[in-house]
């Protein structure tokens, strides 16, 4: 059984890593892998009652993450369908390209923590494409946005899906993860941005002669402001909801989505007609959420759960402890590997490898894992969802990013990691 489980998991992982070459969506690979792993495990155990109980437990944990992601994605799409992000993007102006890097970097950093790094990357890269005349300047800004978005997502329960997984799983809580990881994440962003802005010193900020207005007049200024403020309020209130009620976050985000839905139907939708009326509906926003990404998370989490129940992850943790010895080095390696393969299965595996009884909530392992898994993906353009999104929008070449940004991202990753270790030792 063990050999069969390892073989299937490795093949599924390879199919995910080589998604572009195989022309098979990684969600399909994840779901097929999960199905085969549970079939092998169930047939080998030969005890349906035990397998049903373990599968039910894993399904509850997986469903909580899936429902939370669907709710959060829908809230973001609602804000976007009402052009709510224009409230921020329309205010970004600069005189030099160097100052523009810092302005966009910090907006991306904090917006990623409130929304998520993928959505923020799409919004900010699309904005820079409209504002920058020179194509090379645009590509450099896109790379800077990827680094800033991943750094911003690492310290927030809402910012990166891996931190969200740790938060929902109970490995980290809201205030400690923010206070513990925000400074290392800032260092992770500031170090590369300092080098980028230095290389751009003296270059003027040049906008196209005429910025084409692409937004259709679906909403008024009042409507944009209303939905932007309400959408942000819903997302920000979820950690508060969890802390006060002790109910799972998915219920908080669904409750907030319901409120947002009602406001849209009562205040905005009656004032629209025809295409504009359809465009601003929540039902339309639901059709735009990235369901393949949700299915990918479901498949990966269920696949990793099989290895956990089979005892493979505990054995791997023991082997790493005996071979490497240092927990900080192990987590550093996990972050580096997440630049090559997706960070979601890496964090899911780590959650199964290490017990929360041995490593309590908000301990060094979980906070450092949130930092490393969240920011390590910046080292390669394919190492994070934000990077892949920027790659598609800006048409960034893989090897161009390696030449221009990989070393910068690695230096930032190491600098932020060292800051976290020093900070942890000083405060504990």
ZADO-652380 format. One line per 5 residues: number of its first residue (from 1); their letters; for each residue y, z, x of N, C-alpha, C. Coordinates in pm, whole numbers, plus 50000, padded with zeros to 5 digits. Atoms other than C-alpha are relative to their C-alpha. Example, Ala and Ser with C-alpha at 12.3 -4.5 7.8 and 13.67 -1.06 7.14 Angstrom:
<nodes>
1> AS> 49881 50000 50089 49550 50780 51230 50120 50000 50090 ~ 49881 49994 49918 49894 50714 51367 50109 50073 49923
</nodes>
This chain:
<nodes>
1> XXXXX> 49879 50000 50083 50000 50000 50000 50126 50000 50086 ~ 49880 49986 49917 50248 50099 50272 50038 49866 50064 ~ 49972 50129 49935 50214 49767 50456 50053 49899 49899 ~ 49956 50094 50104 50254 49571 50131 50144 50030 49957 ~ 49864 49963 50040 50567 49767 50032 50101 49960 50105
6> XXXXX> 49909 50035 49892 50728 49719 50371 50020 49848 50008 ~ 49993 50146 49991 50645 49346 50375 50088 49942 49889 ~ 49921 50051 50113 50790 49283 50028 50147 50036 50015 ~ 49860 49956 49985 51103 49486 50101 50070 49919 50109 ~ 49941 50077 49891 51166 49306 50431 50027 49856 49956
11> XXXXX> 49980 50137 50049 51119 48966 50264 50117 49993 49901 ~ 49889 49996 50096 51356 49061 49980 50132 50017 50073 ~ 49880 49976 49920 51608 49189 50233 50043 49873 50073 ~ 49971 50125 49930 51582 48866 50431 50058 49896 49904 ~ 49949 50094 50100 51637 48663 50114 50144 50032 49963
16> XXXXX> 49863 49959 50029 51952 48866 50045 50093 49961 50115 ~ 49918 50029 49882 52083 48824 50400 50025 49850 50016 ~ 49989 50146 49982 52019 48447 50398 50019 49930 49865 ~ 49974 50054 50135 52146 48386 50044 50052 49858 50005 ~ 49938 50132 49994 52356 48084 50142 49900 49893 50044
21> XXXXX> 50095 50098 49948 52078 47912 50337 49888 49971 49900 ~ 50110 50018 50095 51811 47969 50070 50046 49945 49865 ~ 49944 50045 50129 52044 47878 49781 49943 50081 49883 ~ 50049 49908 50104 51904 48176 49588 50096 50117 49993 ~ 49907 49888 50017 52146 48431 49446 49934 50130 50043
26> XXXXX> 50057 49875 49951 52100 48771 49609 49958 50093 49887 ~ 50043 49920 50114 52076 48927 49262 49857 49967 49962 ~ 50138 50040 50032 51761 48724 49196 49903 50058 50102 ~ 50087 49945 49896 51613 48831 49531 49981 50150 49981 ~ 50010 49856 50021 51692 49196 49457 49913 50037 49882
31> XXXXX> 50079 49971 50120 51541 49189 49108 49852 49967 50021 ~ 50140 50035 49972 51225 49008 49222 49938 50103 50093 ~ 50050 49898 49907 51187 49252 49511 49971 50131 49930 ~ 50020 49875 50073 51229 49551 49279 49875 49993 49912 ~ 50116 50015 50087 50971 49417 49034 49869 50004 50078
36> XXXXX> 50123 50004 49919 50711 49341 49303 49969 50137 50061 ~ 50022 49869 49937 50760 49678 49474 49945 50101 49900 ~ 50050 49904 50101 50710 49876 49153 49859 49962 49954 ~ 50135 50043 50038 50405 49665 49062 49898 50046 50105 ~ 50090 49958 49891 50245 49730 49402 49981 50151 49999
41> XXXXX> 50005 49853 50000 50332 50100 49386 49918 50053 49883 ~ 50071 49953 50120 50201 50143 49029 49850 49970 50011 ~ 50141 50036 49987 49875 49958 49101 49929 50086 50105 ~ 50060 49920 49893 49816 50162 49417 49982 50145 49960 ~ 50007 49858 50042 49891 50502 49264 49891 50020 49895
46> XXXXX> 50102 49990 50105 49675 50440 48958 50020 50114 49904 ~ 49968 49889 50092 49848 50716 48761 50124 49962 49920 ~ 49885 50051 50077 50069 50565 48487 50102 50108 49964 ~ 49908 49894 50040 50214 50901 48381 50097 50034 50113 ~ 49915 49967 49886 50345 50981 48729 50100 49887 50028
51> XXXXX> 49913 50115 49974 50483 50629 48781 50108 49988 49894 ~ 49902 50007 50109 50652 50630 48439 50110 50105 50019 ~ 49902 49892 49980 50820 50962 48516 50093 49968 50117 ~ 49918 50034 49884 50940 50845 48858 50092 49882 49970 ~ 49919 50116 50035 51062 50511 48720 50113 50041 49905
56> XXXXX> 49898 49954 50093 51247 50686 48437 50112 50073 50074 ~ 49901 49927 49920 51420 50915 48687 50087 49903 50079 ~ 49925 50098 49922 51521 50620 48906 50089 49915 49911 ~ 49924 50083 50093 51636 50421 48604 50126 50072 49954 ~ 49883 49923 50042 51870 50700 48492 50108 49995 50108
61> XXXXX> 49903 50003 49890 52036 50714 48834 50061 49861 50017 ~ 49953 50137 49984 52060 50334 48855 50092 49960 49885 ~ 49921 50038 50118 52193 50294 48500 50139 50062 50004 ~ 49868 49936 49991 52473 50543 48563 50094 49919 50088 ~ 49917 50081 49909 52600 50334 48855 50033 49866 49935
66> XXXXX> 49979 50131 50060 52556 50006 48665 50104 50006 49887 ~ 49904 49986 50110 52744 50126 48354 50139 50032 50053 ~ 49870 49969 49941 53019 50271 48570 50066 49874 50056 ~ 49946 50122 49941 53062 49944 48760 50046 49901 49893 ~ 49961 50092 50107 53067 49737 48441 50129 50045 49932
71> XXXXX> 49879 49948 50062 53329 49966 48287 50121 49981 50089 ~ 49888 50013 49907 53549 49967 48598 50040 49854 50017 ~ 49970 50142 49986 53520 49589 48641 50075 49948 49877 ~ 49935 50047 50123 53620 49535 48277 50143 50048 49993 ~ 49863 49948 49998 53925 49761 48308 50088 49916 50091
76> XXXXX> 49924 50081 49905 54039 49563 48613 50026 49861 49943 ~ 49983 50132 50059 53982 49232 48434 50101 50001 49885 ~ 49902 49987 50109 54184 49355 48134 50142 50000 50057 ~ 49868 49996 49936 54478 49439 48359 50037 49861 50052 ~ 49973 50132 49944 54446 49100 48530 50029 49896 49892
81> XXXXX> 49978 50097 50107 54425 48905 48203 50138 50015 49935 ~ 49864 49977 50049 54758 49063 48104 50104 49984 50112 ~ 49912 50021 49885 54906 48969 48447 50060 50130 50050 ~ 49947 49869 49964 54943 49339 48519 50025 50018 50148 ~ 49984 49982 49856 54907 49307 48896 50131 49941 50052
86> XXXXX> 49870 50055 49961 55233 49111 48904 50104 50112 50013 ~ 49910 49885 49988 55402 49450 48865 50015 50041 50146 ~ 49997 49966 49858 55311 49514 49231 50033 49878 50086 ~ 49988 50116 49910 55284 49168 49386 50139 49936 49997 ~ 49867 50062 50009 55625 49050 49261 50104 50076 50081
91> XXXXX> 49905 49918 49926 55792 49330 49460 49979 49994 50151 ~ 50028 50009 49856 55645 49239 49801 50086 49891 50063 ~ 49911 50092 49930 55914 49081 50018 50016 50048 50144 ~ 49984 49963 49860 55974 49074 50395 50087 49897 50071 ~ 49916 50090 49920 56205 48924 50660 49923 49940 50117
96> XXXXX> 50078 50050 49887 55951 48888 50942 49852 50008 49966 ~ 50144 50001 50026 55580 48813 50949 49936 50131 50044 ~ 50053 49873 49951 55517 49130 51149 50016 50111 49897 ~ 49978 49897 50104 55673 49353 50880 49920 49969 49874 ~ 50080 50040 50116 55491 49152 50612 49855 50047 50015
101> XXXXX> 50136 49951 49975 55158 49244 50775 49988 50146 49961 ~ 50005 49857 50030 55237 49614 50749 50016 50026 49850 ~ 49977 49979 50142 55367 49588 50394 49875 49966 49918 ~ 50121 50041 50072 55063 49396 50267 49884 50093 50034 ~ 50109 49911 49958 54828 49618 50470 50001 50132 49925
106> XXXXX> 49993 49869 50066 54952 49945 50319 49984 49987 49848 ~ 50021 50022 50144 54970 49804 49964 49851 49979 49972 ~ 50144 50025 50015 54612 49677 50005 49920 50128 50017 ~ 50071 49876 49970 54496 50009 50152 49998 50094 49879 ~ 49992 49903 50110 54618 50224 49863 49957 49939 49866
111> XXXXX> 50045 50064 50124 54553 49969 49588 49847 49994 49995 ~ 50147 50002 49993 54189 49943 49706 49942 50134 49957 ~ 50049 49867 50036 54150 50318 49661 50005 50023 49850 ~ 49984 49980 50145 54268 50298 49299 49912 49902 49923 ~ 50083 50101 50067 54099 49974 49196 49865 49996 50071
116> XXXXX> 50115 50010 49910 53829 49860 49440 50035 49895 50104 ~ 49960 50088 49890 53832 49669 49765 49978 49851 49969 ~ 50024 50141 50034 53689 49347 49617 50114 49944 49916 ~ 49892 50047 50088 53946 49313 49337 50132 49992 50075 ~ 49874 49997 49924 54231 49413 49567 50008 49884 50098
121> XXXXX> 50002 50113 49906 54127 49152 49824 50032 49870 49929 ~ 49976 50123 50076 54122 48878 49561 50148 49989 49961 ~ 49860 49999 50042 54466 48979 49431 50094 49973 50118 ~ 49908 50010 49887 54631 49013 49773 49987 49868 50075 ~ 50017 50130 49933 54479 48700 49930 50062 49889 49915
126> XXXXX> 49939 50100 50089 54583 48497 49625 50152 50007 50009 ~ 49855 49984 49986 54935 48640 49658 50050 49937 50130 ~ 49958 50053 49870 54959 48552 50029 49991 49848 50004 ~ 50012 50147 50004 54841 48198 49958 50124 49937 49936 ~ 49880 50051 50065 55145 48154 49732 50126 50020 50084
131> XXXXX> 49878 49960 49932 55395 48321 49966 50014 49946 50142 ~ 49995 50041 49860 55304 48187 50311 49993 49848 50015 ~ 49992 50145 49980 55395 47837 50424 49897 49952 50101 ~ 50086 50042 49890 55191 47823 50746 49855 50040 49972 ~ 50141 49973 50029 54812 47797 50702 49940 50102 50096
136> XXXXX> 50053 49907 49902 54736 47985 51025 50048 50142 49971 ~ 49948 49869 50038 54962 48272 50918 49924 50056 49879 ~ 50075 49958 50120 54781 48281 50583 49862 50050 50037 ~ 50134 49957 49959 54440 48305 50752 50005 50136 50070 ~ 49986 49871 49931 54560 48590 50974 50025 50112 49899
141> XXXXX> 49975 49900 50104 54692 48775 50669 49873 50029 49921 ~ 50125 49979 50074 54359 48723 50489 49906 50091 50078 ~ 50083 49912 49917 54174 48881 50782 50051 50143 50000 ~ 49940 49866 50004 54417 49174 50785 49973 50068 49866 ~ 50026 49944 50134 54364 49220 50411 49856 50051 49990
146> XXXXX> 50141 49956 50003 53985 49241 50455 49985 50137 50067 ~ 50008 49872 49927 54020 49520 50713 50067 50111 49920 ~ 49926 49899 50075 54280 49706 50503 49929 50039 49872 ~ 50069 49972 50126 54081 49674 50180 49876 50085 50021 ~ 50121 49921 49973 53758 49807 50331 50036 50142 50046
151> XXXXX> 49955 49867 49958 53945 50094 50499 50050 50080 49881 ~ 49948 49931 50118 54119 50179 50172 49891 50040 49902 ~ 50107 49968 50094 53798 50171 49973 49910 50112 50044 ~ 50098 49904 49947 53601 50404 50202 50028 50143 49959 ~ 49967 49859 50023 53790 50726 50122 50018 50036 49852
156> XXXXX> 49979 49975 50142 53808 50691 49744 49871 49982 49920 ~ 50120 50018 50085 53531 50742 49483 50001 49869 49924 ~ 49988 50124 50076 53665 50429 49311 50009 49877 50090 ~ 49958 50110 49915 53737 50216 49617 49891 49908 50050 ~ 50110 50081 49948 53404 50098 49755 49872 50042 49927
161> XXXXX> 50119 49969 50080 53072 50074 49573 49909 50100 50071 ~ 50085 49905 49929 52895 50270 49849 50052 50142 49985 ~ 49942 49868 50025 53138 50562 49817 49978 50041 49855 ~ 50027 49971 50141 53098 50536 49440 49856 50047 49981 ~ 50141 49959 50008 52720 50561 49481 49982 50144 50048
166> XXXXX> 50010 49865 49946 52755 50875 49693 50066 50101 49906 ~ 49927 49912 50093 53003 51022 49444 49918 50025 49873 ~ 50081 49985 50122 52786 50956 49137 49872 50075 50030 ~ 50123 49931 49962 52478 51078 49325 50018 50146 50034 ~ 49974 49859 49971 52647 51411 49399 50006 50033 50147
171> XXXXX> 49993 49975 49856 52655 51368 49777 50143 50034 50045 ~ 49861 49969 49969 53037 51378 49783 50074 50032 49869 ~ 49914 49972 50115 53306 51513 49550 50141 49948 50030 ~ 49874 50075 49993 53656 51381 49485 50096 50048 50109 ~ 49897 49952 49907 53897 51602 49679 49950 50002 50144
176> XXXXX> 50047 50000 49860 53681 51657 49991 49986 49861 50061 ~ 50017 50133 49942 53601 51285 50034 50137 49937 50028 ~ 49865 50053 49977 53971 51196 49999 50063 50065 50122 ~ 49935 49929 49889 54099 51464 50236 49924 49982 50132 ~ 50080 50011 49879 53813 51419 50481 50001 49863 50065
181> XXXXX> 50019 50137 49947 53808 51041 50518 50128 49919 50002 ~ 49879 50083 50008 54163 50921 50444 50065 49980 50137 ~ 49937 50016 49868 54296 50989 50797 49919 49907 50090 ~ 50077 50097 49923 54005 50816 50978 50012 49858 49946 ~ 49986 50134 50059 54038 50526 50733 50136 49940 50034
186> XXXXX> 49868 50048 49960 54411 50501 50806 49999 49952 50145 ~ 50011 50040 49859 54333 50489 51178 49923 49869 50011 ~ 50081 50122 50002 54069 50224 51107 50085 49878 49967 ~ 49912 50111 50037 54343 50008 50951 50115 49983 50099 ~ 49878 50006 49920 54641 50097 51171 49974 49938 50138
191> XXXXX> 50028 50052 49866 54474 50015 51505 49994 49846 50000 ~ 49999 50148 50001 54389 49649 51417 50134 49942 49957 ~ 49873 50054 50047 54716 49599 51226 50108 50008 50107 ~ 49906 49990 49889 54913 49719 51529 49985 49881 50093 ~ 50026 50113 49912 54748 49452 51742 50040 49868 49933
196> XXXXX> 49966 50124 50072 54796 49185 51474 50152 49984 49993 ~ 49853 50009 50013 55164 49266 51415 50065 49973 50136 ~ 49946 50024 49866 55225 49270 51793 49987 49852 50037 ~ 50021 50143 49970 55078 48919 51823 50093 49911 49919 ~ 49913 50080 50087 55310 48802 51542 50148 50033 50020
201> XXXXX> 49861 49957 49981 55629 48963 51678 50090 49877 50021 ~ 49902 50108 49986 55932 48737 51650 49980 49883 49906 ~ 50025 50112 50091 55774 48501 51397 50066 50027 49866 ~ 49933 49977 50129 55984 48457 51081 49902 49990 49883 ~ 50079 50009 50123 55844 48501 50732 50046 49876 49924
206> XXXXX> 49962 50127 50061 55842 48148 50591 49924 49977 49870 ~ 50061 50031 50129 55781 48082 50225 50005 49849 49976 ~ 49993 50142 50035 55704 47737 50082 50136 49967 49937 ~ 49870 50041 50054 56008 47537 49972 50012 50036 49853 ~ 50000 49964 50142 55912 47592 49608 49866 50060 49968
211> XXXXX> 50123 49932 50038 55658 47844 49493 49964 49959 49858 ~ 50042 50051 50131 55470 47686 49206 49962 50116 49908 ~ 50030 49896 50099 55457 47905 48898 49872 49962 49925 ~ 50129 50034 50059 55094 47907 48789 49965 50087 49880 ~ 50035 49909 50108 55094 48196 48545 50050 49947 49867
216> XXXXX> 49960 50039 50134 55096 48096 48181 50067 50118 49930 ~ 49925 49890 50063 55335 48298 47963 49922 50067 49887 ~ 50081 49933 50102 55061 48491 47785 50059 50135 49959 ~ 49955 49863 50026 55233 48830 47811 50147 50016 50034 ~ 49861 49965 49970 55580 48981 47811 50003 50105 50111
221> XXXXX> 49986 49899 49896 55715 49216 48077 49952 50136 49951 ~ 50044 49872 50058 55657 49515 47846 49848 50008 49995 ~ 50146 50001 50012 55295 49413 47786 49932 50010 50136 ~ 50057 49991 49865 55226 49363 48157 50011 50142 50054 ~ 49980 49863 49951 55372 49702 48245 49910 50099 49926
226> XXXXX> 50082 49909 50081 55188 49874 47959 49855 49998 50045 ~ 50142 50009 49965 54844 49743 48052 49975 50037 50146 ~ 50015 49959 49860 54899 49794 48425 49998 50153 50011 ~ 49993 49854 49994 55000 50158 48377 49879 50063 49934 ~ 50116 49943 50069 54723 50225 48127 49871 49977 50078
231> XXXXX> 50120 50029 49922 54459 50054 48341 49988 50092 50120 ~ 50001 49909 49886 54557 50256 48647 49972 50143 49956 ~ 50022 49865 50051 54566 50573 48437 49853 50024 49968 ~ 50143 49988 50032 54211 50509 48315 49919 50020 50128 ~ 50077 49993 49877 54078 50454 48668 50025 50132 50075
236> XXXXX> 49967 49877 49928 54262 50750 48821 49947 50123 49928 ~ 50041 49882 50077 54159 50985 48539 49849 50024 50004 ~ 50146 49982 50000 53783 50930 48588 49955 50116 50089 ~ 50039 49881 49920 53749 51176 48881 50043 50130 49935 ~ 49955 49880 50069 53954 51426 48681 49907 50031 49883
241> XXXXX> 50094 49985 50112 53729 51369 48378 49869 50063 50048 ~ 50125 49946 49947 53421 51437 48593 50015 50146 50042 ~ 49978 49863 49953 53571 51754 48745 50017 50098 49886 ~ 49970 49909 50112 53686 51901 48413 49881 50016 49906 ~ 50107 49996 50100 53396 51809 48184 49861 50014 50061
246> XXXXX> 50129 50003 49930 53114 51786 48445 49904 49898 49939 ~ 50079 50110 50054 52996 51477 48257 49998 49886 50102 ~ 50009 50108 49901 52885 51167 48453 50118 49903 49990 ~ 49883 50089 49998 53161 50922 48559 49990 49879 49907 ~ 50010 50121 50084 53019 50630 48359 50053 50027 49860
251> XXXXX> 49950 49967 50134 53105 50814 48035 50153 50002 50000 ~ 49855 49998 49990 53462 50867 48155 50060 49861 50003 ~ 49945 50136 49991 53516 50502 48244 49981 49924 49870 ~ 50022 50066 50129 53362 50383 47915 50096 50054 49893 ~ 49903 49940 50093 53580 50628 47719 50139 49941 50024
256> XXXXX> 49870 50058 49968 53889 50501 47902 50009 49854 49960 ~ 50002 50141 50041 53786 50140 47840 50018 49988 49850 ~ 49984 50000 50146 53758 50219 47469 50144 50021 49958 ~ 49858 49976 50029 54113 50357 47465 50082 49876 50032 ~ 49929 50121 49960 54241 50053 47654 49975 49886 49902
261> XXXXX> 50039 50102 50099 54054 49825 47412 50079 50017 49871 ~ 49930 49971 50125 54209 49995 47110 50149 49968 50011 ~ 49857 50027 49980 54563 49974 47252 50025 49849 50002 ~ 49985 50144 49997 54517 49604 47326 49990 49937 49862 ~ 50020 50055 50134 54391 49533 46974 50113 50036 49905
266> XXXXX> 49898 49953 50093 54663 49737 46803 50142 49958 50039 ~ 49862 50022 49955 54970 49669 47017 50027 49856 50044 ~ 49973 50130 49937 54929 49335 47197 49941 49883 49923 ~ 50067 50115 50062 54676 49115 47020 50068 49951 49872 ~ 49935 50050 50122 54859 49105 46680 50124 49917 50027
271> XXXXX> 49878 50073 49969 55165 48960 46857 49972 49863 50061 ~ 50037 50127 49935 54971 48660 46996 49938 49904 49899 ~ 50061 50104 50083 54852 48334 46850 49925 49902 50088 ~ 50071 50107 49932 54604 48064 46949 49934 50044 50129 ~ 50064 49975 49871 54495 48053 47313 50043 50133 50059
276> XXXXX> 49950 49873 49946 54716 48347 47412 49930 50118 49934 ~ 50068 49892 50073 54550 48564 47146 49858 50021 50055 ~ 50134 49990 49945 54204 48484 47285 50003 50051 50144 ~ 49995 49966 49858 54311 48525 47649 50013 50149 50024 ~ 49973 49858 49976 54425 48887 47611 49899 50093 49934
281> XXXXX> 50099 49913 50063 54120 49012 47422 49909 50064 50106 ~ 50095 49933 49911 53885 49261 47585 49869 49922 50006 ~ 50123 50080 50003 53596 49039 47477 50007 49889 50105 ~ 49983 50103 49897 53736 48764 47703 49987 50062 50140 ~ 50011 49932 49870 53766 49013 47991 49855 50030 50033
286> XXXXX> 50141 49970 49979 53401 49107 47945 49923 49879 50054 ~ 50068 50121 49952 53298 48746 48008 50033 49970 50145 ~ 49954 50031 49865 53479 48750 48344 49951 50100 50104 ~ 50047 49903 49901 53316 49053 48506 49882 49941 50077 ~ 50100 50055 49908 53080 48988 48795 49862 50062 49971
291> XXXXX> 50131 49945 50038 52745 49054 48624 49893 49976 50106 ~ 50098 50014 49892 52540 48903 48912 50009 50113 50102 ~ 49984 49889 49906 52687 49175 49137 49937 50127 49943 ~ 50059 49882 50064 52583 49443 48886 49847 49992 50005 ~ 50145 50018 49995 52232 49299 48867 49945 50017 50142
296> XXXXX> 50040 49979 49860 52217 49296 49247 49988 50149 50031 ~ 50005 49856 49977 52298 49667 49257 49878 50063 49931 ~ 50115 49947 50074 52034 49739 48992 49871 49969 50075 ~ 50121 50037 49928 51768 49545 49183 49982 50076 50129 ~ 50009 49931 49872 51847 49701 49519 49969 50148 49981
301> XXXXX> 50021 49857 50021 51864 50057 49387 49858 50030 49952 ~ 50137 49979 50048 51532 50023 49203 49899 49970 50111 ~ 50090 50032 49889 51371 49862 49509 49994 50115 50100 ~ 49995 49889 49905 51487 50140 49741 49935 50124 49941 ~ 50063 49884 50065 51372 50400 49486 49848 49999 50018
306> XXXXX> 50144 50010 49978 51017 50269 49525 49961 50054 50137 ~ 50029 49952 49864 51025 50331 49900 50019 50152 50009 ~ 49978 49855 49999 51162 50679 49835 49881 50074 49939 ~ 50113 49934 50067 50884 50772 49592 49872 49987 50082 ~ 50119 50020 49917 50625 50631 49834 50003 50082 50129
311> XXXXX> 49988 49915 49881 50754 50864 50107 50043 49927 50126 ~ 49965 50078 49881 50863 50583 50340 50137 50038 50057 ~ 49866 49968 49953 51229 50682 50356 50004 50135 50072 ~ 50007 49870 49933 51151 51042 50443 49938 49985 50139 ~ 50064 50024 49870 50922 50918 50722 50096 49931 50095
316> XXXXX> 49902 50069 49917 51198 50686 50848 50106 50096 50052 ~ 49900 49900 49959 51448 50973 50855 49944 50088 50111 ~ 50064 49917 49896 51203 51184 51056 49991 49924 50131 ~ 50011 50082 49879 51146 50898 51301 50137 49984 50069 ~ 49867 50013 49943 51522 50845 51348 50046 50129 50066
321> XXXXX> 49961 49870 49944 51579 51216 51403 49928 50025 50132 ~ 50077 49978 49877 51304 51225 51664 50038 49902 50111 ~ 49972 50104 49902 51401 50899 51836 50145 50004 50049 ~ 49858 50002 49964 51781 50909 51826 50053 50142 50020 ~ 49963 49860 49986 51837 51277 51767 50134 50037 49942
326> XXXXX> 49865 49967 50045 52210 51272 51696 50031 49934 49866 ~ 49972 50050 50134 52311 51238 51331 50122 49908 50002 ~ 49881 50085 49996 52654 51093 51416 49968 49861 50054 ~ 50039 50131 49945 52493 50816 51624 49921 49920 49897 ~ 50079 50068 50104 52247 50736 51344 50093 49937 49896
331> XXXXX> 49908 50052 50102 52532 50698 51092 50086 49889 50058 ~ 49925 50106 49933 52735 50493 51342 49920 49870 49999 ~ 50087 50117 49999 52438 50256 51371 49988 49939 49861 ~ 50007 50049 50138 52407 50232 50992 50125 49919 49966 ~ 49876 50072 50024 52774 50128 50977 50004 49865 50070
336> XXXXX> 50002 50126 49926 52726 49862 51244 49904 49900 49936 ~ 50098 50089 50065 52417 49723 51071 50055 49946 49869 ~ 49944 50045 50127 52613 49702 50745 50094 49882 50018 ~ 49921 50120 49974 52828 49436 50913 49914 49875 49996 ~ 50092 50114 49998 52519 49215 50930 49933 49981 49864
341> XXXXX> 50063 50005 50132 52345 49302 50604 50084 50082 49904 ~ 49919 49934 50102 52484 49440 50279 49996 50151 50014 ~ 49995 49854 49983 52601 49801 50291 49940 50077 49883 ~ 50058 49931 50116 52466 49882 49943 49857 50048 50026 ~ 50135 49951 49971 52097 49891 50041 49996 50099 50117
346> XXXXX> 49996 49906 49888 52189 50071 50366 50030 50141 49950 ~ 49963 49869 50054 52355 50356 50175 49893 50050 49904 ~ 50107 49959 50092 52086 50356 49906 49881 50055 50078 ~ 50111 49952 49917 51823 50395 50179 50033 50135 50061 ~ 49961 49872 49940 52019 50674 50350 49996 50113 49898
351> XXXXX> 50006 49898 50106 52047 50859 50018 49857 50043 49972 ~ 50141 49966 50018 51669 50844 49990 49938 50063 50123 ~ 50054 49948 49875 51608 50930 50356 50031 50148 50018 ~ 49954 49864 49972 51806 51252 50364 50017 50079 49871 ~ 49997 49915 50119 51771 51535 50116 50134 50071 49987
356> XXXXX> 49875 49929 50024 52076 51690 49956 49983 50150 50018 ~ 50026 49858 49971 51909 52028 50001 50019 50029 50149 ~ 49983 49982 49856 51907 51981 50379 50144 49969 50042 ~ 49861 50039 49974 52247 51806 50387 50078 50015 49869 ~ 49936 49971 50129 52452 51965 50106 50116 49906 49968
361> XXXXX> 49886 50079 50045 52729 51799 49907 50120 50020 50092 ~ 49880 50001 49916 53037 51708 50117 49973 50042 50144 ~ 50031 49968 49860 52854 51774 50444 50035 49881 50089 ~ 49964 50102 49901 52913 51574 50763 49930 49867 49973 ~ 50077 50124 50017 52638 51320 50691 50060 49911 49894
366> XXXXX> 49959 50082 50114 52766 51204 50354 50142 49946 50018 ~ 49863 50047 49979 53136 51187 50440 50007 49894 50110 ~ 49999 50097 49889 53073 51009 50769 49930 49871 49959 ~ 50069 50119 50052 52832 50772 50593 50095 49918 49914 ~ 49902 50071 50083 53104 50686 50340 50097 49921 50087
371> XXXXX> 49907 50068 49909 53342 50602 50625 49932 49881 50069 ~ 50065 50104 49920 53094 50404 50837 49951 49883 49916 ~ 50050 50108 50085 52933 50206 50556 50114 49921 49937 ~ 49887 50067 50064 53270 50132 50396 50080 49912 50094 ~ 49914 50074 49907 53451 50013 50710 49923 49913 50099
376> XXXXX> 50079 50078 49905 53166 49878 50926 49987 49855 49960 ~ 50013 50137 50047 53146 49568 50709 50113 49909 50042 ~ 49886 50082 49958 53486 49453 50837 49974 49928 50132 ~ 50024 50057 49867 53336 49368 51177 49959 49853 49991 ~ 50032 50140 50027 53191 49045 51035 50051 49963 49862
381> XXXXX> 49944 50042 50128 53340 48844 50749 49897 50008 49887 ~ 50105 49993 50102 53002 48848 50569 49951 50142 49977 ~ 50050 49864 50006 52964 49224 50607 50045 50081 49882 ~ 49951 49926 50117 53143 49324 50287 50031 49902 49888 ~ 49965 50084 50115 53213 49195 49938 50144 49950 50014
386> XXXXX> 49861 50041 49978 53584 49189 50027 50007 49883 50098 ~ 50001 50106 49902 53512 48973 50330 49948 49869 49944 ~ 50057 50120 50060 53296 48730 50136 50099 49937 49902 ~ 49900 50051 50094 53566 48700 49867 50113 49930 50073 ~ 49893 50063 49921 53836 48629 50126 49952 49872 50065
391> XXXXX> 50059 50118 49938 53604 48383 50297 50002 49882 49902 ~ 50002 50105 50100 53573 48188 49973 50139 49952 49960 ~ 49865 50037 50045 53940 48197 49869 50079 49930 50110 ~ 49919 50053 49889 54096 48131 50211 49927 49898 50085 ~ 50081 50093 49922 53813 47910 50344 49996 50040 50148
396> XXXXX> 50004 49948 49864 53778 48132 50652 49867 49962 50064 ~ 50121 50034 49926 53531 48004 50909 49941 50126 50063 ~ 50069 49881 49949 53271 48261 51017 50034 50025 50147 ~ 49979 49982 49857 53316 48201 51389 50148 50017 50034 ~ 49857 49974 49981 53697 48189 51360 50028 50149 49981
401> XXXXX> 49982 49856 50024 53683 48541 51214 49942 50081 50116 ~ 50061 49930 49886 53448 48649 51494 50096 50000 50120 ~ 49910 50010 49886 53696 48525 51757 50128 50080 49980 ~ 49868 49943 50024 54010 48657 51591 49997 50147 49955 ~ 49994 49871 50066 53908 48975 51408 49885 50096 50030
406> XXXXX> 50116 49912 49983 53562 49110 51495 50026 50111 50101 ~ 49971 49898 49899 53676 49289 51811 50104 50099 49950 ~ 49898 49912 50056 53986 49426 51634 49938 50098 49900 ~ 50064 49914 50100 53774 49556 51347 49907 50101 50065 ~ 50090 49909 49930 53520 49707 51588 50078 50113 50067
411> XXXXX> 49917 49897 49937 53794 49890 51781 50051 50098 49895 ~ 49954 49914 50108 53936 50022 51454 49888 50087 49946 ~ 50117 49927 50049 53588 50125 51339 49966 50117 50093 ~ 50032 49896 49903 53519 50319 51659 50110 50107 50005 ~ 49888 49906 49994 53868 50476 51665 49999 50094 49879
416> XXXXX> 50004 49917 50119 53845 50596 51305 49881 50093 49999 ~ 50119 49916 49992 53492 50725 51361 50020 50119 50093 ~ 49973 49891 49906 53600 50928 51663 50098 50100 49940 ~ 49904 49910 50065 53894 51068 51466 49930 50088 49898 ~ 50071 49918 50099 53659 51179 51188 49917 50109 50068
421> XXXXX> 50085 49902 49930 53421 51352 51433 50085 50114 50056 ~ 49910 49897 49945 53708 51534 51608 50058 50085 49887 ~ 49941 49930 50115 53868 51623 51275 49898 50096 49938 ~ 50104 49916 50061 53540 51757 51135 49972 50123 50087 ~ 50029 49888 49910 53474 51971 51442 50114 50101 50003
426> XXX> 49885 49910 50001 53828 52114 51432 50008 50081 49870 ~ 49985 49935 50130 53818 52196 51061 49878 50081 49960 ~ 50121 49927 50035 53460 52329 51056 49952 50081 50121
</nodes>
